[in-house]
Amino acid sequence: MRVLLVEDDRMIGDVVSQSLKDESYAVDWVRDGQTALDTLATQVYDVVLLDLGLPKKDGMEVLRGIRAKNNPVPVLVITARDTLDDRIRGLDSGADDYILKPFEMAELLARMRAVVRRKGGVAGPVLTNGVISLDPATREVDLNGEAVGLSGREFSLLMALMVRPGAILSRSDLEDRIYGWNEEVESNAVEFIIHALRKKLGAEVIKNVRGMGWMVAKCK
Ligand code: CA
């Protein structure tokens, strides 16, 4: 999952981006509102974590800019402004949820997963294709009810495919889901990870669609 973090406070930004990386999210961190909008114009994210008090353009302007372009990306607003007015304004401008500073990282992660889930139209928190089930909250993966241990990147890649079983993702789609900007993408990384996943989950689980990419088959 790829996250855009928009936060000008260095300390909060450091803590949040590191915690997200520890959970194997790909994170891009920008520090002002204009850069956030420029970035969102060219790159697709699974979720935006948006501070409201930002240089150049404030968070509300960023939010309106996102929705004015009909960009449906889930937005979780991080704010210290805990007045009711601001919250109502934010929700009217298209925020999906709020978290107030100071916050616990565990709560931020839980709210982030919830907004992604709601926007993705996934009914339950656990993703499944009928054979594999993947729980984004506990990071548990089962194959026919048996627990399977995955590395962070294996989990991220599998989760990208499990969001919509049957949908094909290209190499660059998958790279985007597992690497942030400042991480070097090793050549064949996607193939290596898929090879490892097939060893753990069975060769038929992840299908290659020649010239297009990969998918997880729908089994039920
Ligand atoms: Ca700020």
Residues whose N, C-alpha, C, O or C-beta is under 5 A from the ligand:
A	BS01	CA	D8 D9 D51 G53 L54
